[in-house]
Amino acid sequence: LTTKIAEYGIILKDNKFLMLKFSKETSPDEKWIFPGGRLDEGEDPKKGLIREIKEETSLDVEVLFPSDVTMWGIDEDHRYAIFFVCKLIGSSNIKLCNEHQDYNWFSFDDLDNIDFHDKSFKEVLLNSKKLI
């Protein structure tokens, strides 16, 4: 059994959370996902998430605490996803990598209008909101 573990950051700023929109080359459905990704083998979880967020957005964050866990995908793309609430450090100037075509700071009032990459993301956000 091979298990992929991915980590995603719920980055908060002014009561909003950051979402990234996949590029067509990365995911043909071009839906919204949190910044983050898979850990490298043996990588420290917090350092791995900080690395992934920096690679995808150029942002610096502090990983505060885990807020939820879920799984999705099939066959080779099956993974467990751990979500962490993160605090933005320094500049909020975003420079996207080629995996993403757009970003947005959404409010929690927008939850019903976001085309999420996975249906579990709305519940993840609602569970995280209870903790912050």
C-alpha positions as CSV (number, residue, x, y, z in Angstrom):
1,L,0.0,0.0,0.0
2,T,1.4,3.3,-1.1
3,T,0.1,6.3,0.7
4,K,0.6,9.8,-0.6
5,I,0.3,12.6,2.0
6,A,-0.4,16.2,1.0
7,E,-0.6,19.2,3.1
8,Y,-2.5,22.4,2.4
9,G,-2.4,25.8,4.1
10,I,-5.5,27.8,5.0
11,I,-3.8,31.2,4.9
12,L,-5.8,33.9,6.6
13,K,-5.7,37.6,6.0
14,D,-8.4,40.1,7.0
15,N,-10.9,37.4,7.7
16,K,-10.4,35.9,4.2
17,F,-8.6,32.8,3.0
18,L,-6.4,32.2,0.0
19,M,-7.3,29.8,-2.8
20,L,-5.4,29.1,-6.0
21,K,-7.0,28.2,-9.4
22,F,-5.3,25.4,-11.3
23,S,-3.9,26.1,-14.7
24,K,-5.4,24.1,-17.6
25,E,-2.1,22.2,-17.9
26,T,-2.1,21.1,-14.3
27,S,-5.8,20.2,-14.0
28,P,-8.2,20.4,-17.0
29,D,-11.2,21.3,-14.7
30,E,-9.3,24.5,-13.5
31,K,-10.9,24.5,-10.1
32,W,-9.9,26.1,-6.8
33,I,-7.5,24.5,-4.3
34,F,-5.5,25.6,-1.3
35,P,-1.8,26.3,-1.6
36,G,0.3,23.3,-0.7
37,G,1.1,19.8,-2.0
38,R,2.8,16.5,-1.4
39,L,5.6,16.1,1.1
40,D,9.0,14.8,0.0
41,E,10.0,11.5,1.5
42,G,11.3,12.1,5.1
43,E,10.4,15.8,5.0
44,D,9.3,17.6,8.2
45,P,5.6,18.3,7.8
46,K,5.7,22.0,8.8
47,K,8.8,22.7,6.7
48,G,7.3,20.9,3.8
49,L,4.1,23.0,3.9
50,I,6.2,26.2,4.2
51,R,8.2,25.1,1.2
52,E,5.2,24.2,-0.9
53,I,3.4,27.5,-0.2
54,K,6.6,29.5,-1.0
55,E,7.0,27.6,-4.3
56,E,3.4,28.2,-5.4
57,T,2.8,31.7,-4.1
58,S,6.1,33.3,-3.0
59,L,4.5,33.9,0.4
60,D,6.0,33.3,3.8
61,V,3.8,31.8,6.4
62,E,3.9,30.4,9.9
63,V,2.2,27.1,10.3
64,L,-0.1,27.4,13.3
65,F,-2.0,24.2,13.8
66,P,-3.7,21.3,11.9
67,S,-7.4,21.9,11.4
68,D,-8.7,19.0,9.4
69,V,-7.8,15.9,7.5
70,T,-9.5,14.2,4.5
71,M,-8.7,12.1,1.5
72,W,-9.6,12.2,-2.2
73,G,-8.5,10.9,-5.6
74,I,-8.4,7.5,-7.2
75,D,-5.8,5.1,-8.3
76,E,-2.4,6.7,-8.6
77,D,-3.7,10.1,-7.4
78,H,-5.2,8.9,-4.1
79,R,-4.0,10.9,-1.2
80,Y,-4.6,11.9,2.4
81,A,-4.7,15.7,2.8
82,I,-3.9,17.4,6.1
83,F,-5.0,21.1,6.4
84,F,-3.2,23.6,8.5
85,V,-4.2,27.1,9.5
86,C,-1.4,29.4,8.6
87,K,-0.5,33.0,9.4
88,L,0.8,35.2,6.7
89,I,4.3,36.7,7.5
90,G,5.4,39.8,5.7
91,S,4.4,40.8,2.3
92,S,1.1,39.6,0.7
93,N,2.4,40.0,-2.8
94,I,1.7,36.8,-4.7
95,K,3.7,35.4,-7.6
96,L,2.1,32.3,-8.9
97,C,4.1,29.3,-10.2
98,N,3.1,27.7,-13.5
99,E,0.7,25.2,-11.7
100,H,-1.8,27.9,-11.1
101,Q,-3.4,30.6,-13.3
102,D,-5.2,32.8,-10.7
103,Y,-5.6,33.4,-7.0
104,N,-8.3,35.0,-4.8
105,W,-8.8,35.9,-1.2
106,F,-12.3,34.6,-0.5
107,S,-14.5,35.4,2.5
108,F,-16.4,32.7,4.3
109,D,-19.6,34.2,2.9
110,D,-18.3,33.0,-0.6
111,L,-18.3,29.3,0.3
112,D,-21.4,28.3,-1.8
113,N,-20.0,30.1,-4.9
114,I,-16.5,28.5,-5.1
115,D,-15.9,25.7,-7.6
116,F,-13.6,23.7,-5.3
117,H,-11.2,21.0,-6.6
118,D,-12.7,18.6,-4.0
119,K,-16.1,18.7,-2.5
120,S,-14.7,18.2,1.0
121,F,-13.0,21.7,1.0
122,K,-16.2,23.5,2.1
123,E,-16.4,21.4,5.2
124,V,-12.7,21.8,5.8
125,L,-13.1,25.5,5.8
126,L,-16.2,25.4,8.1
127,N,-14.3,23.2,10.5
128,S,-11.3,25.4,10.4
129,K,-13.4,28.5,11.0
130,K,-14.6,27.0,14.3
131,L,-11.0,26.8,15.5
132,I,-9.8,30.3,14.7
